[in-house]
Amino acid sequence: MKNNFADTIYNFYVAYSVNGKATRQLVTDKILPGATQKITFTTPISLPIAANPTKIKIYLDIPDDNTKNDTLSFSTIVKPAPGGGFYAFSAKTTTPNNALYQKSRPFDVTVINVPVIYDVVAPTKYSNSTYGTSLPNNWFASVQAYTKAGKAITGATFTAPTSTANLEVQFQTSDATLEDSTITVVLKITDNNNGCDTNIRRDVLIYPSINADFAYPAKICNGDDVLFTNKSKVNSGSMDFLWNFGTGNAADTSNAPEPVFRFPKAGKFTVQLRCRTMPYGFVFTKKYDVDVNAIPTVAFDKANACLGQDLVFTNKTTPNTAKFTWDFGVAGATASTTDAKYKYSKAGTYNVTLSADLNGCVAKMTQKVYQFERPTTKFSLTSGTCDNDKFVFANKTTIGNGMVGSSWNFDDNGSVSTDDNPTYSFSKPGKKNVKLVSMSEFGCKDSMTLVVDVRESPKAGFTNTPAC
């Protein structure tokens, strides 16, 4: 409205009438001379559907002898728009999530990549069989989705009705930037007979999806307590969790955010984390195959030895595919063979450790082993020269630790003795290889041979004849 008066105007009425029935509204805003003011009626105009023209008048409701410059009059015919169509929630389901349809609320809820699906019945007076884009068909449809800001977006589609199925509308988006926003799906139904159309609207909340993920140790050994680190994220809202550790035992689950679990045995287990949005209950999952490595059972046999000989180690570990390391208990003395031998430079007690590594899972076994002392054999002849003498031998054998036994061989018709310091009478003269073998209590031996010259003694004898 433009004020053509020389004075400011306010507190006056404007009105509109439909077929003579008036609706008045007070204007309290001040309109300066020559200024223009937009006035919006708080009561919207309602036009009847009729075959004859409807008379409409919009005017300044003040005493005026000349209404030509403050009244707008016109007539129009209001045609019927196609009515009776509405969104009905589809019975179709999708996995792993379904859209959440809310009969008692003005919007439904879904997540990206999950469609909302609606069935739409034909407009009143028409049927599915009269659908088509031009006459003689009575009606057709189109669909478009919009953001709250009015921007048209992709994702809305429809399937034309058939004789056995109503028109179906779907909206689905993969655009993550639409999360946490409301989309309006607008189905436009057009009447081919008069060109009028009706829009059916439904709001859809795109709820944030969960990026489900978790981490676990790169190396897991049988018997380890395994911490599963939850790395799941969501833009808004909260989550709850359910873990399934893939053992086949229904009790092996957890709803802790970051559980600790011990697997019952070695093997490969498919661990699944199920995340659920709070609210609305949309489910997102992540699976990993988790390898639980066996721990080798370490065992070995040992064969102790005398000084100067190898100790022998026989590996009894299972499985025998592990990597082995032997530690012989002295600096720098190691081996990586399956079985092993080692000779110590000094007699004594040592700790030998066998380590078995199976895919990073290590087990060890330690045993005491012994490099036994070996006696140093020495003896001398202290007396005896002739075959009629008693030969006396002095045993000078020594050993660092332990006891020593003696075994003598006199090289005289198999004669032997186990005395420490024997005395012996040879049966006949000659050079004799007298040998002493010394043996420790652990069977370690040493020997010495001494050549003894047994001289022949004169043999006295005489004869006599009878005297005359």
Backbone torsions as a table, in degrees:
resi	resn	phi	psi	omega
1	MET	NA	136.8	177.7
2	LYS	-110.9	134.0	178.6
3	ASN	-87.3	108.4	179.1
4	ASN	-94.9	2.2	178.3
5	PHE	-80.0	166.4	177.1
6	ALA	-84.6	-10.2	-177.8
7	ASP	-113.4	159.5	172.8
8	THR	-71.8	138.0	-179.4
9	ILE	-117.9	147.9	175.9
10	TYR	-168.9	170.2	-177.8
11	ASN	53.8	55.0	176.3
12	PHE	-132.3	166.9	-176.2
13	TYR	-106.5	143.2	165.8
14	VAL	-118.6	162.4	-176.8
15	ALA	-155.2	162.1	167.3
16	TYR	-135.5	154.5	178.0
17	SER	-134.7	145.2	176.4
18	VAL	-119.6	112.8	-176.5
19	ASN	52.3	39.2	174.7
20	GLY	91.7	-11.4	179.6
21	LYS	-88.8	116.3	-170.9
22	ALA	-94.5	148.8	171.9
23	THR	-128.1	118.6	-175.8
24	ARG	-101.4	154.6	176.0
25	GLN	-148.1	131.6	-179.5
26	LEU	-80.6	133.5	175.8
27	VAL	-104.6	114.0	-178.6
28	THR	-100.7	-16.8	179.8
29	ASP	-67.2	144.4	177.9
30	LYS	-83.5	133.3	177.6
31	ILE	-116.1	115.5	-177.1
32	LEU	-70.5	159.3	178.2
33	PRO	-57.1	129.9	178.9
34	GLY	80.0	-4.2	-178.1
35	ALA	-85.7	158.3	178.0
36	THR	-114.6	136.4	-178.3
37	GLN	-128.7	132.4	174.7
38	LYS	-88.3	127.6	-178.6
39	ILE	-118.6	125.6	179.6
40	THR	-110.4	126.0	177.8
41	PHE	-71.7	131.9	178.7
42	THR	-73.2	-25.9	176.3
43	THR	-99.7	111.5	-176.5
44	PRO	-66.9	151.7	179.1
45	ILE	-74.9	138.8	179.4
46	SER	-123.5	123.5	-175.5
47	LEU	-109.8	134.1	-179.7
48	PRO	-78.9	149.2	173.6
49	ILE	-81.8	120.6	-176.1
50	ALA	-154.0	155.5	179.0
51	ALA	-76.0	-30.6	-179.4
52	ASN	-90.8	157.2	-179.3
53	PRO	-63.2	143.3	174.1
54	THR	-96.1	130.3	-178.5
55	LYS	-91.2	126.2	-177.5
56	ILE	-123.6	134.9	177.2
57	LYS	-135.0	132.3	176.5
58	ILE	-122.0	128.1	-169.6
59	TYR	-156.2	167.5	173.6
60	LEU	-87.2	117.4	-171.0
61	ASP	-91.8	74.4	177.8
62	ILE	-138.5	158.6	175.9
63	PRO	-60.5	123.5	-175.0
64	ASP	-153.1	127.8	178.9
65	ASP	-85.5	-6.5	177.8
66	ASN	-135.2	101.1	-175.9
67	THR	-94.0	0.6	-175.6
68	LYS	-63.8	-33.5	-175.6
69	ASN	-95.6	4.2	178.5
70	ASP	-135.8	21.1	-179.2
71	THR	-136.5	135.4	175.2
72	LEU	-117.2	119.4	-178.5
73	SER	-123.9	139.7	175.5
74	PHE	-161.1	167.8	178.4
75	SER	-127.0	149.5	179.0
76	THR	-149.8	155.4	174.5
77	ILE	-106.2	126.0	-179.9
78	VAL	-96.0	116.3	179.8
79	LYS	-91.0	152.4	-179.7
80	PRO	-73.5	131.8	173.1
81	ALA	-84.0	153.0	179.1
82	PRO	-67.0	120.1	-177.3
83	GLY	-121.6	172.1	176.0
84	GLY	97.5	-16.2	177.2
85	GLY	-77.2	147.0	179.5
86	PHE	-157.0	160.1	176.0
87	TYR	-78.3	129.1	171.1
88	ALA	-119.3	139.5	-176.8
89	PHE	-69.1	128.9	-178.0
90	SER	-73.5	149.2	176.0
91	ALA	-85.8	-3.4	179.2
92	LYS	-66.9	146.9	178.6
93	THR	-121.6	156.2	176.8
94	THR	-131.9	156.4	178.7
95	THR	-121.4	150.3	1.0
96	PRO	-83.0	-4.4	-177.7
97	ASN	-124.6	151.6	169.8
98	ASN	-115.2	148.9	172.3
99	ALA	-63.2	152.0	178.9
100	LEU	-99.6	113.9	-179.8
101	TYR	-96.7	131.9	-173.1
102	GLN	-122.2	96.6	-178.0
103	LYS	-62.9	-33.9	-174.9
104	SER	-89.3	1.8	-177.9
105	ARG	-127.9	158.8	-174.7
106	PRO	-83.3	12.0	179.5
107	PHE	-149.3	156.5	173.1
108	ASP	-110.3	170.5	-173.6
109	VAL	-131.2	137.1	172.9
110	THR	-147.3	-178.1	175.9
111	VAL	-127.6	168.5	-178.5
112	ILE	-60.4	143.5	179.2
113	ASN	72.0	9.8	175.3
114	VAL	-121.4	120.6	-174.2
115	PRO	-80.2	149.4	159.7
116	VAL	-94.3	137.6	-173.9
117	ILE	-128.9	129.2	179.9
118	TYR	-127.8	144.6	169.4
119	ASP	-100.9	137.8	-178.2
120	VAL	-124.0	122.3	179.1
121	VAL	-77.6	159.9	-179.8
122	ALA	-66.2	152.1	177.0
123	PRO	-59.1	156.3	177.7
124	THR	-55.5	141.1	-179.6
125	LYS	79.7	-13.7	179.9
126	TYR	-114.0	177.1	-179.1
127	SER	-142.6	170.3	179.0
128	ASN	-61.2	-31.2	-176.7
129	SER	-72.8	-13.7	179.7
130	THR	-101.9	19.1	179.0
131	TYR	-79.7	137.6	176.3
132	GLY	172.2	160.3	-172.4
133	THR	-82.1	-6.0	-179.5
134	SER	-151.8	163.1	177.0
135	LEU	-61.2	148.9	9.8
136	PRO	-80.7	1.9	175.3
137	ASN	-67.2	149.1	-171.1
138	ASN	-90.1	-27.0	-172.5
139	TRP	-155.1	158.5	173.3
140	PHE	-150.0	173.1	-173.1
141	ALA	-138.8	159.7	170.0
142	SER	-145.9	159.5	-175.9
143	VAL	-139.0	146.0	178.4
144	GLN	-150.7	143.0	176.3
145	ALA	-107.1	146.7	-177.2
146	TYR	-135.7	148.0	169.3
147	THR	-77.5	170.9	177.8
148	LYS	-63.5	-23.9	177.3
149	ALA	-81.6	-1.5	178.3
150	GLY	90.8	6.3	-179.9
151	LYS	-79.1	128.7	177.1
152	ALA	-73.4	135.7	179.5
153	ILE	-130.3	161.6	178.3
154	THR	-83.5	166.6	174.9
155	GLY	123.1	-17.2	179.9
156	ALA	-93.4	130.0	178.9
157	THR	-139.2	163.5	174.3
158	PHE	-143.4	158.4	176.0
159	THR	-117.8	125.8	-177.5
160	ALA	-60.2	149.6	-179.9
161	PRO	-70.0	159.7	174.7
162	THR	-126.7	-177.2	179.6
163	SER	-68.2	-19.3	-177.6
164	THR	-115.4	-2.9	-176.6
165	ALA	-144.3	142.3	176.3
166	ASN	-73.4	167.4	173.9
167	LEU	-60.4	138.0	-178.6
168	GLU	-118.3	132.0	177.6
169	VAL	-113.6	135.0	175.2
170	GLN	-129.2	146.1	167.7
171	PHE	-132.2	129.0	178.8
172	GLN	-148.8	136.6	179.5
173	THR	-135.1	149.6	172.9
174	SER	-111.6	8.2	-176.8
175	ASP	-81.9	105.5	-177.0
176	ALA	-67.5	-18.5	178.8
177	THR	-70.6	-13.5	178.6
178	LEU	-86.7	-4.2	179.0
179	GLU	-60.9	147.0	-178.9
180	ASP	65.9	26.4	176.6
181	SER	-132.9	162.7	-179.8
182	THR	-107.5	130.6	179.3
183	ILE	-109.4	140.5	175.7
184	THR	-106.2	122.1	177.6
185	VAL	-96.3	118.6	-175.6
186	VAL	-113.3	117.4	174.6
187	LEU	-101.3	119.8	179.6
188	LYS	-99.7	119.4	177.9
189	ILE	-107.4	124.9	-175.4
190	THR	-114.0	134.1	176.4
191	ASP	-88.5	117.9	-179.6
192	ASN	-66.5	-22.7	-173.8
193	ASN	-77.3	-33.2	-178.1
194	ASN	-128.9	-1.4	178.7
195	GLY	78.5	0.4	179.4
196	CYS	-79.4	153.1	-179.2
197	ASP	-137.5	162.6	178.2
198	THR	-132.6	137.3	176.7
199	ASN	-102.4	130.3	174.1
200	ILE	-109.0	125.0	-172.9
201	ARG	-117.4	148.5	171.5
202	ARG	-150.8	129.5	177.7
203	ASP	-85.0	143.0	179.4
204	VAL	-131.1	121.0	174.9
205	LEU	-85.0	124.9	174.7
206	ILE	-91.1	99.1	-175.7
207	TYR	-79.3	146.4	-178.4
208	PRO	-61.0	136.6	174.7
209	SER	-84.3	155.0	175.8
210	ILE	-92.9	131.1	169.9
211	ASN	-90.3	92.8	-175.0
212	ALA	-78.5	132.3	177.7
213	ASP	-165.5	155.6	175.6
214	PHE	-153.4	165.0	-179.6
215	ALA	-129.9	158.5	179.6
216	TYR	-151.5	164.1	-176.5
217	PRO	-61.4	145.2	178.9
218	ALA	-67.0	-30.0	-179.8
219	LYS	-120.9	121.8	177.4
220	ILE	-126.2	126.9	178.7
221	CYS	-108.9	150.6	178.1
222	ASN	-56.1	128.2	-178.5
223	GLY	96.7	-8.9	177.9
224	ASP	-72.5	145.7	167.7
225	ASP	-87.1	112.9	-170.2
226	VAL	-99.4	124.0	175.1
227	LEU	-91.0	125.4	174.6
228	PHE	-101.2	118.5	-176.9
229	THR	-93.0	119.1	-177.5
230	ASN	-81.6	119.6	-179.3
231	LYS	-114.3	19.2	-178.2
232	SER	-70.8	145.2	-178.1
233	LYS	-136.3	149.2	173.6
234	VAL	-145.3	145.0	-174.9
235	ASN	-68.0	-35.9	179.1
236	SER	-153.0	167.1	-176.6
237	GLY	80.2	-174.1	-178.9
238	SER	-124.0	177.1	-176.1
239	MET	-136.4	153.1	161.5
240	ASP	-122.8	166.2	-167.3
241	PHE	-134.7	151.5	170.4
242	LEU	-142.2	122.7	179.2
243	TRP	-103.4	138.5	170.3
244	ASN	-124.3	121.1	-171.7
245	PHE	-89.7	4.1	168.4
246	GLY	73.4	23.5	-179.2
247	THR	-86.6	-13.5	-173.5
248	GLY	89.9	-9.2	176.6
249	ASN	-93.5	120.9	-176.0
250	ALA	-61.1	-22.4	-179.1
251	ALA	-80.5	-12.9	-176.7
252	ASP	-85.4	67.2	177.1
253	THR	-135.6	169.9	177.6
254	SER	-157.0	145.6	172.8
255	ASN	-111.0	15.6	175.0
256	ALA	-72.5	147.4	177.4
257	PRO	-60.2	-41.5	-178.9
258	GLU	-136.8	86.9	-174.4
259	PRO	-79.8	161.3	170.0
260	VAL	-115.0	128.2	-174.6
261	PHE	-137.1	141.2	174.8
262	ARG	-110.9	119.5	-179.3
263	PHE	-71.7	147.7	-174.2
264	PRO	-74.4	-17.3	-178.1
265	LYS	-163.9	174.6	175.4
266	ALA	-76.3	153.5	178.2
267	GLY	147.8	-170.8	178.7
268	LYS	-106.1	127.8	-177.9
269	PHE	-127.0	133.6	175.8
270	THR	-89.4	107.6	-178.6
271	VAL	-96.1	128.7	-179.0
272	GLN	-119.5	133.1	171.2
273	LEU	-107.3	121.8	174.8
274	ARG	-106.1	121.6	177.8
275	CYS	-108.0	138.5	-179.6
276	ARG	-128.3	133.0	-179.9
277	THR	-70.7	144.4	174.8
278	MET	-125.0	108.0	9.8
279	PRO	-89.5	-166.5	172.0
280	TYR	80.9	-23.0	169.3
281	GLY	72.0	29.4	174.0
282	PHE	-75.1	138.7	-171.0
283	VAL	-110.8	135.6	176.2
284	PHE	-134.7	139.1	-174.1
285	THR	-127.7	158.4	173.1
286	LYS	-142.9	135.6	-179.9
287	LYS	-125.1	144.3	170.3
288	TYR	-137.9	144.0	170.6
289	ASP	-85.3	118.9	-175.4
290	VAL	-106.2	123.3	178.1
291	ASP	-92.2	121.3	174.3
292	VAL	-105.4	112.5	-172.9
293	ASN	-84.8	141.9	176.7
294	ALA	-69.2	147.4	172.7
295	ILE	-95.6	125.9	-178.7
296	PRO	-63.7	148.6	174.0
297	THR	-94.9	108.9	-171.8
298	VAL	-89.7	132.5	174.7
299	ALA	-156.6	148.4	173.3
300	PHE	-154.9	149.9	174.3
301	ASP	-96.7	150.1	-179.6
302	LYS	-124.6	148.7	172.5
303	ALA	-126.2	104.6	178.9
304	ASN	-64.7	161.5	-175.4
305	ALA	-147.2	161.6	176.8
306	CYS	-80.2	157.6	-179.9
307	LEU	-55.4	131.5	-177.5
308	GLY	96.7	-7.6	178.9
309	GLN	-116.5	156.9	178.5
310	ASP	-76.0	136.8	163.6
311	LEU	-80.7	137.6	-175.4
312	VAL	-111.7	130.7	-178.1
313	PHE	-120.8	123.9	-179.0
314	THR	-109.5	119.7	-174.8
315	ASN	-78.3	125.4	178.0
316	LYS	-115.4	17.8	-175.2
317	THR	-69.5	143.8	172.4
318	THR	-126.0	138.7	-9.6
319	PRO	-73.1	159.5	-176.9
320	ASN	-85.8	8.8	177.3
321	THR	-86.3	-2.8	-179.9
322	ALA	-68.6	163.2	172.6
323	LYS	-90.2	132.0	-172.0
324	PHE	-112.1	145.4	173.3
325	THR	-137.2	125.8	176.4
326	TRP	-101.9	135.3	173.3
327	ASP	-122.2	115.5	-172.8
328	PHE	-89.2	7.3	171.1
329	GLY	85.3	7.1	173.7
330	VAL	-129.1	154.2	-173.0
331	ALA	-55.3	125.2	175.0
332	GLY	78.2	1.6	-176.6
333	ALA	-96.0	97.6	179.6
334	THR	-139.6	167.4	175.1
335	ALA	-153.4	156.2	179.9
336	SER	-122.2	19.3	178.6
337	THR	-84.3	166.5	177.9
338	THR	-68.4	-57.7	171.8
339	ASP	-99.5	166.7	-175.1
340	ALA	-149.8	159.0	171.8
341	LYS	-133.8	148.4	175.6
342	TYR	-155.9	140.7	179.9
343	LYS	-118.5	118.8	179.2
344	TYR	-82.5	148.8	-179.1
345	SER	-80.4	-18.9	179.6
346	LYS	-132.1	147.1	175.1
347	ALA	-69.3	150.1	178.3
348	GLY	157.4	-173.4	178.5
349	THR	-104.9	132.8	-177.4
350	TYR	-132.8	153.7	174.4
351	ASN	-101.0	119.6	177.9
352	VAL	-107.3	128.2	-178.4
353	THR	-117.8	129.6	173.0
354	LEU	-107.5	122.9	176.3
355	SER	-108.5	135.3	177.9
356	ALA	-121.9	126.3	-177.6
357	ASP	-115.1	114.7	178.8
358	LEU	-118.4	101.1	-179.3
359	ASN	55.2	39.3	177.9
360	GLY	90.2	-8.2	177.3
361	CYS	-94.6	119.5	-169.5
362	VAL	-114.5	135.4	171.8
363	ALA	-130.5	153.1	-175.8
364	LYS	-134.8	156.3	172.0
365	MET	-142.5	135.6	179.4
366	THR	-122.7	134.3	175.3
367	GLN	-132.0	150.0	172.4
368	LYS	-81.0	136.2	177.0
369	VAL	-128.2	162.7	-173.2
370	TYR	-131.3	127.7	167.0
371	GLN	-102.4	104.1	-170.1
372	PHE	-76.3	150.7	173.4
373	GLU	-63.9	144.1	174.5
374	ARG	-112.9	132.3	-179.6
375	PRO	-69.8	152.9	173.0
376	THR	-105.6	109.3	-172.8
377	THR	-83.7	133.1	176.9
378	LYS	-157.2	137.3	174.5
379	PHE	-152.0	168.1	178.3
380	SER	-144.4	159.6	175.4
381	LEU	-92.3	120.6	-176.6
382	THR	-96.0	-26.1	176.9
383	SER	-159.9	157.5	-179.7
384	GLY	116.0	129.2	-179.2
385	THR	-135.2	-47.4	-172.7
386	CYS	-105.1	164.0	-173.2
387	ASP	-68.4	-8.8	175.5
388	ASN	-101.9	8.1	177.0
389	ASP	-91.6	160.1	166.8
390	LYS	-93.0	120.4	-179.7
391	PHE	-87.5	128.0	-179.0
392	VAL	-111.4	128.7	-178.6
393	PHE	-112.3	135.3	178.9
394	ALA	-105.5	117.4	-179.0
395	ASN	-84.3	116.6	-179.3
396	LYS	-113.0	24.1	-179.8
397	THR	-65.5	142.2	178.4
398	THR	-128.8	158.4	174.1
399	ILE	-150.0	144.9	-176.5
400	GLY	-67.7	-35.6	-177.3
401	ASN	-156.1	136.0	177.6
402	GLY	102.6	-174.9	-176.6
403	MET	-106.4	158.0	-177.3
404	VAL	-130.2	136.6	172.1
405	GLY	-105.5	157.9	-175.6
406	SER	-122.1	143.7	174.8
407	SER	-136.7	114.6	-176.1
408	TRP	-103.8	142.9	171.9
409	ASN	-129.9	118.4	-171.7
410	PHE	-92.0	4.1	178.0
411	ASP	55.2	42.1	-175.5
412	ASP	-141.3	83.8	177.9
413	ASN	57.6	36.9	175.9
414	GLY	78.5	12.2	-178.8
415	SER	-71.2	133.2	-179.0
416	VAL	-134.8	170.4	177.7
417	SER	-157.3	150.7	174.6
418	THR	-114.7	12.0	175.7
419	ASP	-68.8	150.5	176.0
420	ASP	-67.3	-46.3	-178.1
421	ASN	-128.2	83.9	-172.1
422	PRO	-79.8	160.2	170.0
423	THR	-120.3	131.8	-173.4
424	TYR	-143.1	142.4	175.7
425	SER	-110.7	119.4	-178.2
426	PHE	-75.5	149.1	-175.5
427	SER	-83.9	-20.8	179.3
428	LYS	-157.1	160.5	-177.3
429	PRO	-76.6	169.2	176.2
430	GLY	134.9	175.8	177.7
431	LYS	-83.7	123.7	-176.1
432	LYS	-113.5	130.5	174.9
433	ASN	-89.3	89.7	-179.5
434	VAL	-82.3	125.3	-175.7
435	LYS	-120.7	133.9	174.4
436	LEU	-114.8	123.2	173.3
437	VAL	-107.7	120.4	178.3
438	SER	-102.2	137.6	-178.2
439	MET	-136.7	129.4	178.8
440	SER	-75.2	173.1	179.7
441	GLU	-65.8	-16.3	179.0
442	PHE	-102.9	12.0	174.4
443	GLY	86.9	11.5	178.5
444	CYS	-83.0	131.7	-171.1
445	LYS	-119.9	154.1	167.5
446	ASP	-147.9	157.0	-176.7
447	SER	-142.9	160.7	175.5
448	MET	-147.7	139.4	177.2
449	THR	-118.9	131.7	179.4
450	LEU	-123.0	128.1	177.7
451	VAL	-82.3	119.6	-179.1
452	VAL	-110.2	125.2	179.8
453	ASP	-92.0	106.7	178.3
454	VAL	-93.7	110.7	-176.3
455	ARG	-84.3	148.4	179.6
456	GLU	-80.0	132.4	178.6
457	SER	-91.1	151.0	178.1
458	PRO	-64.4	145.4	179.6
459	LYS	-107.1	108.4	-178.3
460	ALA	-72.4	140.1	177.7
461	GLY	-163.3	151.9	177.1
462	PHE	-154.8	163.3	175.6
463	THR	-128.9	152.5	176.4
464	ASN	-132.1	152.4	178.1
465	THR	-117.5	153.6	-178.8
466	PRO	-63.9	140.8	176.7
467	ALA	-77.9	150.8	178.1
468	CYS	-80.8	NA	NA
